Amino acid sequence: MRKLAKDLGIDLRTVLPTGPNGVITREDVHAAAATAAEAVVEPAAAPVAPQAAAPVAEQPALPATTAAGDVRVPVKGVRKATAQAMVASAFTAPHVTEFVQVDVTRTMKLVRKLKESGELGAGVRVSPLLLVAKALLTAIKRHPEINASWDEGAQEIVIRGAVNLGIAAATPRGLIVPNIKDAGSKTLSQLAVSLGELVETARQGKTSPADMSGGSVTITNVGVFGVDTGTPILNPGEAAILAFGAVRELPWVHKGKVVPRQVTTLALSFDHRLVDGELGSKVLADVAAILEFPKRLITWG
């Protein structure tokens, strides 16, 4: 732990412990690193002259060009913290990724219905990602063992009581993963509001360190970039991450006939120390089944 803190430039005396009996975990150190990175990118909201703030915002946008035409971009702030966290995750947790193609025609119809009806509330944004999130939360409720983390110090698996659902967001400052606290207890309407607030806050660059700490499971929506799927790397300290691919109209066997249907590919990466193949497969299959028949399996309010 001391080596990790040293590598990330973190003083252990400033880290808030969340482990059993006040033990500092790897996640605590990474959270402290993210906090430090935010402090660099987003100075405290005190009155500052625009002339003084401009160099801080503009500095990353000034890459150096070499004589050979190579462009060298300084890695700092959120991007640096993210890179360090991803390397730590990739070389600490043994990743396994599984894939499944899903007919989401009914899910897309339900998204349109909820948009048109305003059933979830005035001004509430409804998207396919919302139903994917609800489907994952429903699957986790049925298989709570996947909502877990690895305690290296105690050599224990910690099954978490609440699901803090992370949503990977690409921002001008780099990739961040804010999370919705206790997302599993929310109705679909409440989840929609929380998701909308999370996305808007991230776009405005106002995500706080607290919003990015304590995540337990993450969704990355690669489909918005036209990508079918991927093998996502786990967010440090989490057991699973679900990639939601692009929804495409494809030929599909439906009721014995080949017809055009809206299809997506889901990819679930998980930490094989915490999640075996059976559990990972059950969770992924459950999410797929819910998205194929969303009205029957999702309750909203």
C-alpha positions in Angstrom: 0.0 0.0 0.0 2.9 2.4 0.8 4.4 1.7 -2.6 1.1 2.4 -4.4 0.7 5.7 -2.4 4.2 6.7 -3.3 3.7 5.9 -7.0 0.6 8.1 -7.0 2.1 10.8 -4.9 -0.3 10.4 -2.0 0.5 11.0 1.6 -1.1 8.1 3.5 -1.8 10.4 6.5 -4.3 12.3 4.4 -6.2 9.2 3.2 -9.6 8.5 4.6 -9.8 4.7 5.5 -12.9 2.8 4.6 -11.7 -0.8 5.2 -12.5 -2.9 8.3 -11.1 -1.6 11.6 -9.9 1.6 9.9 -7.6 -0.1 7.3 -6.6 1.9 4.3 -7.5 0.0 1.1 -6.3 0.3 -2.5 -9.6 1.9 -3.4 -9.0 4.6 -0.7 -5.6 5.4 -2.2 -7.0 5.6 -5.7 -9.9 7.8 -4.4 -7.4 10.1 -2.8 -5.4 10.3 -6.1 -8.6 11.2 -8.0 -9.3 13.9 -5.4 -5.9 15.3 -5.9 -6.3 15.2 -9.6 -9.6 17.1 -9.4 -8.0 19.7 -7.2 -5.5 20.3 -10.0 -8.1 20.5 -12.7 -10.8 22.3 -10.7 -9.4 24.9 -8.3 -11.5 25.8 -5.3 -14.4 28.1 -6.2 -12.9 31.3 -4.8 -12.9 34.6 -6.7 -10.1 34.4 -9.3 -9.3 36.8 -12.0 -10.0 35.3 -15.5 -6.4 36.1 -16.5 -5.1 33.9 -13.7 -7.4 31.0 -14.4 -6.8 30.9 -18.2 -3.3 29.3 -18.2 -4.5 26.4 -16.1 -7.3 25.6 -18.5 -5.2 26.2 -21.6 -2.0 24.4 -20.6 -3.1 20.8 -21.6 -4.2 22.1 -25.0 -0.6 23.1 -26.0 1.1 19.9 -27.1 4.7 20.1 -28.3 5.5 19.2 -31.9 8.9 17.7 -32.6 11.0 18.2 -35.7 9.8 14.9 -37.0 6.2 16.0 -36.8 5.4 13.9 -33.7 3.0 15.5 -31.2 3.7 15.1 -27.5 0.8 15.7 -25.2 1.5 16.2 -21.5 -0.4 13.7 -19.3 -1.6 15.3 -16.1 -4.7 15.8 -13.9 -7.6 13.5 -14.4 -6.1 11.8 -17.5 -3.0 10.9 -15.5 -5.0 9.6 -12.5 -7.2 7.6 -14.9 -4.2 6.1 -16.6 -2.6 5.0 -13.4 -5.8 3.5 -12.1 -6.4 1.5 -15.3 -2.9 0.1 -15.2 -3.3 -0.8 -11.6 -6.6 -2.5 -12.3 -5.4 -4.4 -15.4 -2.4 -5.9 -13.6 -4.1 -6.5 -10.3 -7.5 -8.0 -11.2 -7.6 -11.1 -13.5 -10.1 -9.9 -16.2 -12.6 -12.2 -17.9 -15.0 -10.8 -20.6 -18.1 -12.5 -21.9 -20.4 -11.3 -24.8 -24.0 -11.7 -25.8 -26.1 -10.4 -28.6 -29.6 -9.3 -27.6 -32.8 -8.4 -29.5 -33.7 -5.1 -27.9 -36.6 -4.2 -30.2 -39.0 -4.2 -27.3 -36.6 -2.1 -25.1 -36.4 0.5 -27.9 -40.2 0.6 -28.2 -40.5 1.0 -24.5 -38.0 3.9 -24.6 -40.2 5.7 -27.2 -43.3 5.0 -25.2 -41.9 6.4 -22.0 -40.6 9.5 -23.9 -44.0 10.2 -25.5 -46.1 9.5 -22.5 -44.0 11.5 -20.0 -44.8 8.6 -17.6 -41.6 9.1 -15.6 -42.2 12.8 -15.0 -42.0 16.1 -16.8 -38.6 16.9 -18.2 -37.1 13.5 -17.3 -34.7 12.3 -19.9 -35.4 8.7 -21.1 -32.7 6.8 -23.0 -31.8 3.2 -23.8 -28.9 3.6 -21.3 -31.6 4.1 -18.6 -33.2 0.7 -19.3 -29.8 -1.0 -19.5 -28.9 0.4 -16.1 -32.2 -0.8 -14.6 -31.7 -4.2 -16.2 -28.3 -4.5 -14.7 -29.5 -3.4 -11.3 -32.3 -5.9 -11.4 -29.8 -8.7 -12.3 -27.6 -7.6 -9.4 -30.5 -7.8 -7.0 -31.0 -11.4 -8.1 -27.2 -12.2 -7.9 -25.8 -9.9 -5.2 -22.5 -11.7 -5.1 -21.4 -9.7 -8.2 -21.6 -6.5 -6.3 -18.4 -7.1 -4.5 -14.8 -6.0 -3.9 -11.5 -7.6 -3.0 -9.9 -6.7 0.4 -6.2 -7.4 -0.2 -5.2 -6.8 3.4 -7.7 -9.2 4.9 -7.7 -11.5 1.9 -11.5 -11.4 1.9 -14.3 -10.8 -0.6 -16.6 -8.0 0.5 -20.1 -8.2 -0.8 -21.5 -4.7 -0.7 -24.8 -3.8 0.7 -25.6 -1.0 -1.7 -25.0 -0.8 -5.5 -23.2 2.4 -6.4 -23.7 2.4 -10.1 -20.8 4.0 -12.1 -21.4 5.5 -15.5 -18.2 6.0 -17.6 -18.3 9.5 -19.1 -15.9 11.0 -21.6 -15.3 14.7 -20.8 -12.8 17.4 -22.0 -10.7 16.6 -18.9 -10.6 12.9 -19.7 -12.6 9.8 -18.8 -14.3 9.9 -15.4 -16.6 7.4 -13.7 -19.1 9.2 -11.4 -21.6 6.9 -9.7 -25.2 6.9 -8.5 -25.2 6.1 -4.8 -27.5 3.2 -3.8 -28.9 3.0 -7.3 -30.4 -0.4 -6.6 -33.0 1.2 -4.3 -34.3 3.6 -6.9 -37.4 3.3 -9.0 -37.0 3.8 -12.8 -38.2 7.4 -12.5 -35.7 8.2 -9.7 -32.9 6.4 -11.6 -33.7 8.5 -14.7 -33.4 11.7 -12.7 -30.2 10.7 -11.1 -28.7 9.6 -14.4 -29.6 12.9 -16.0 -28.1 14.8 -13.2 -24.9 12.7 -13.3 -24.4 13.2 -17.1 -25.1 16.9 -17.0 -22.7 17.5 -14.1 -20.0 15.6 -15.9 -20.5 17.6 -19.1 -20.2 20.8 -17.1 -17.0 19.6 -15.5 -18.5 19.9 -12.0 -18.2 16.2 -10.9 -16.9 16.1 -7.3 -14.4 13.6 -5.9 -17.2 12.2 -3.7 -19.3 11.5 -6.8 -16.4 9.3 -8.2 -15.6 7.4 -5.1 -17.2 4.2 -3.7 -18.4 2.8 -7.0 -19.2 -0.9 -7.1 -20.3 -1.7 -10.7 -19.9 0.3 -13.9 -21.6 0.7 -17.3 -19.7 2.1 -20.3 -21.9 3.1 -23.2 -19.6 2.5 -26.2 -22.6 2.4 -28.5 -22.8 6.2 -28.5 -19.6 6.2 -30.6 -21.0 3.6 -33.1 -19.0 0.8 -31.5 -20.5 -2.7 -31.3 -18.6 -3.9 -28.2 -15.3 -4.0 -26.4 -13.4 -5.6 -23.5 -13.7 -2.9 -20.8 -11.2 -2.7 -18.0 -12.6 -2.8 -14.5 -12.8 0.4 -12.5 -10.4 -0.1 -9.6 -12.0 -1.8 -6.6 -15.0 -3.1 -8.6 -16.0 -6.6 -9.6 -17.7 -6.0 -12.9 -18.2 -3.5 -15.8 -20.9 -3.8 -18.5 -20.2 -2.4 -22.0 -23.4 -1.4 -23.9 -22.8 -1.5 -27.7 -24.5 0.3 -30.6 -28.1 -0.7 -31.4 -28.3 -1.8 -35.0 -31.1 -3.1 -37.3 -30.1 -6.7 -38.2 -31.7 -9.8 -39.7 -32.9 -11.9 -36.8 -35.0 -15.0 -36.3 -38.2 -13.9 -34.6 -41.2 -16.2 -34.3 -39.7 -18.6 -36.8 -39.0 -16.0 -39.5 -36.0 -13.9 -40.4 -37.0 -10.3 -39.9 -35.3 -7.0 -39.2 -34.9 -6.4 -35.5 -32.9 -4.0 -33.4 -30.0 -5.8 -31.9 -27.1 -4.8 -29.5 -24.1 -6.6 -28.1 -23.4 -6.6 -24.4 -19.9 -7.3 -22.9 -19.4 -8.0 -19.2 -15.9 -7.9 -17.8 -15.4 -9.2 -14.3 -12.7 -9.9 -11.7 -12.2 -13.7 -11.8 -11.0 -13.6 -8.1 -14.5 -12.5 -7.1 -16.8 -13.7 -9.9 -16.6 -17.2 -11.4 -17.8 -18.1 -14.9 -21.2 -19.3 -13.7 -22.0 -16.1 -11.8 -20.8 -13.8 -14.6 -22.7 -15.8 -17.2 -25.9 -15.7 -15.1 -25.7 -12.0 -14.6 -25.1 -11.3 -18.3 -27.8 -13.6 -19.4 -30.2 -12.0 -16.9 -29.5 -8.5 -18.3 -30.0 -9.8 -21.8 -33.4 -11.5 -20.9 -34.6 -8.3 -19.2 -33.7 -6.1 -22.2 -35.5 -8.6 -24.5 -38.7 -8.4 -22.5 -38.4 -5.2 -20.5 -42.1 -4.6 -19.7 -42.5 -8.0 -18.1 -39.4 -7.8 -15.9 -38.9 -4.2 -15.0 -41.1 -2.4 -12.5 -41.0 1.4 -12.5 -42.6 4.1 -10.4 
